[in-house]
Amino acid sequence: MCENSDFDRMMDYSRRAELSRRRFGILSVAAALGAAVPAAVEAQELHAEEVDIRTADGTCDAYFVHPAKGTWPAALVWPDIMGLRPAYKQMARRLADSGYAVLVVNPFYRIKRAPTSPPDPDLDDPKVRAAVMGMATALTAETAATDVKALVPWLDKQAAVNTQRRMVSAGYCFGGPYTIRTAAAFPDRVGAIASFHGAPMVTDKPDSAHLLIRMIKAHALIAIAASDDEAQPEVKNVLRQSFDQAHLSAEIEVYPGTLHGWCPTDSRGYNPEQAERAWSRQLAIFQQGLS
């Protein structure tokens, strides 16, 4: 599932885009805009906890957050290659405040517990790059299936989860394909998925995530970084064809002016305006898939 060539091409392109961006001073402007965007106001009390979930391969550490009262649709969130960290806990709390019981996982639990990357990790640092790439390439379609089969049932056993409503899944960077794998493993359970700068969504391997689209029954948001689209312009077309052939509703869009990783607030490529637009589209797509 995590082919070196796909990740290397995408990350090398993203790093070149970031360097260009730094030359023109745009990153400092983006940081200022990010500081100007207020954190989501939690309109209701939330309950959050660190949890350990048994899988066939070990114990997956994760972060579970939901409104303190009532039952809510489940949301399974797959973080990017830098793993479970404060930025994703913040996003999980924000999604929970919109009315979801949210589980964001450490996909690298077989190797180490979170955090799995240093604070403010720099992909230009050979040691950091080698470490995160090593963890990512150790995962396969089979390990993804193992995790999904443990995580979805765990969610459905939680008192805060309303199992009468369908669940949703979101994924970022290499977590994007995991949303398709989640929906394919539980087609009658997962009603909507959202992938943000997902990679690799389409490969020439027999276990490519896009080949599973015919098995899902979910609404989909596929939010593509402009830098990723420039590097691999055919991906959006293959995804569109796959969703059309499956007769599924899918919003597939390249977000102008964005770099790979534009959604997490701690990313160097963070684009607050486009991240907010993608977030609002996520909420709309999720709402469509709950019934």
DAFEN-V28673 format. One record per helix or strand of 3 or more residues. SS is the DSSP state (alpha for helix, beta for strand). FROM is the first residue (numbers start at 1). TO is the last residue. If there is no record, write none. Layout:
ss->SS from->FROM to->TO
ss->SS from->FROM to->TO
This chain:
ss->alpha from->4 to->23
ss->alpha from->26 to->36
ss->beta from->46 to->55
ss->beta from->58 to->67
ss->beta from->72 to->78
ss->alpha from->86 to->97
ss->beta from->100 to->105
ss->alpha from->126 to->137
ss->alpha from->141 to->156
ss->beta from->167 to->172
ss->alpha from->173 to->185
ss->beta from->190 to->196
ss->alpha from->209 to->215
ss->beta from->219 to->225
ss->alpha from->226 to->231
ss->alpha from->234 to->245
ss->beta from->250 to->255
ss->alpha from->272 to->289
